[in-house]
Amino acid sequence: MENVRDPREHVNEEPRDDFFDVAMGFGGFFGIMFVIFAVAVIIKYAIS
């Protein structure tokens, strides 16, 4: 590998599915926010 800056010389060591990664990120974040929301609603009704 003489030219280390040439992107054609580099092998993709770990092929990734970017759409799946983004979907899992959104799904995970939505799940965490939903749990926080549900706990907040339960606490609000417990106080009132």
Secondary structure, DSSP 8 states (H G I E B T S, - for coil): ---TT-GGG---SS---HHHHHHHHHHHHHHHHHHHHHHHHHHHHHH-
